[in-house]
Amino acid sequence: MFRLWAKEFKNNRMLKDTVIEDNRDETRTHKVFDALDEVCLQFDLSKPIWLEATVSDFKRHSKTRFTQDNFIEEIDFDYLEIHVIEED
């Protein structure tokens, strides 16, 4: 079971959150990208760009934040945080 928790924050308050589960026999990378696509659909967001710092944080902590720098369109929140909470 793979589960990714996504949270949208503004002024240090969580606005929205969701957990995406994936039981498919895929690589971790595919599961992360597919889960992020699902989060963007649920939150009505454009897909964020993975910058070098974003990738580095995610590799180290299985968690990262996407700020305005990661989005082409304007966002009405401070950041989107994703965190892998379960994987086997």
C-alpha positions in Angstrom: 0.0 0.0 0.0 1.3 3.4 -1.0 -0.3 6.5 0.5 0.5 10.2 -0.1 -0.9 13.0 2.0 -1.3 16.4 0.3 -2.0 19.6 2.2 -2.7 23.1 1.1 -1.6 25.9 3.5 -2.1 29.6 3.8 -1.0 31.7 6.8 0.2 28.5 8.6 -3.3 27.1 8.4 -4.3 24.0 6.5 -7.0 24.8 3.9 -7.4 21.4 2.3 -6.0 18.0 2.6 -6.4 14.6 0.9 -4.8 11.2 1.0 -4.2 9.3 -2.2 -3.8 5.5 -2.1 -2.2 3.4 -4.7 -2.1 -0.4 -4.7 -0.8 -0.9 -8.2 2.4 -2.7 -9.0 4.3 0.3 -10.2 7.6 2.1 -9.2 7.6 4.6 -6.4 8.3 7.4 -8.8 5.2 6.5 -11.0 3.1 6.3 -7.8 4.3 9.7 -6.6 3.7 11.4 -10.0 0.3 9.8 -10.4 -0.8 10.7 -6.9 0.3 14.3 -7.4 -1.7 14.4 -10.7 -4.8 13.2 -8.7 -4.1 15.9 -6.0 -4.0 18.6 -8.7 -7.3 17.3 -10.1 -9.0 17.3 -6.7 -7.7 20.7 -5.7 -8.2 22.2 -9.2 -4.5 23.1 -9.6 -2.1 23.1 -12.5 0.8 20.6 -12.1 3.7 22.0 -10.2 7.2 22.0 -11.6 9.8 19.9 -9.7 12.7 22.2 -9.0 16.1 21.0 -7.8 15.4 21.9 -4.2 12.0 20.2 -4.4 13.5 17.0 -5.6 16.3 17.1 -3.0 13.8 17.6 -0.1 11.6 14.8 -1.4 14.5 12.4 -1.7 15.8 13.2 1.8 12.5 13.3 3.7 9.8 11.8 1.4 8.1 15.2 1.9 8.3 18.5 0.0 6.6 21.8 -0.5 5.5 23.4 -3.7 5.4 27.2 -3.5 4.5 29.9 -6.1 7.9 29.3 -7.7 6.8 25.8 -8.6 3.6 26.9 -10.4 3.2 28.8 -13.7 -0.3 30.1 -12.7 -1.0 32.2 -9.7 -1.9 30.2 -6.6 -4.2 31.5 -3.8 -2.3 29.7 -1.0 1.2 29.8 0.4 2.3 26.2 -0.4 1.2 22.7 -1.3 2.9 20.0 0.8 3.1 16.4 -0.1 4.3 13.6 2.2 4.5 9.9 1.6 3.0 8.4 4.8 3.0 4.7 3.9 4.7 2.5 1.4 5.6 -1.1 1.3 
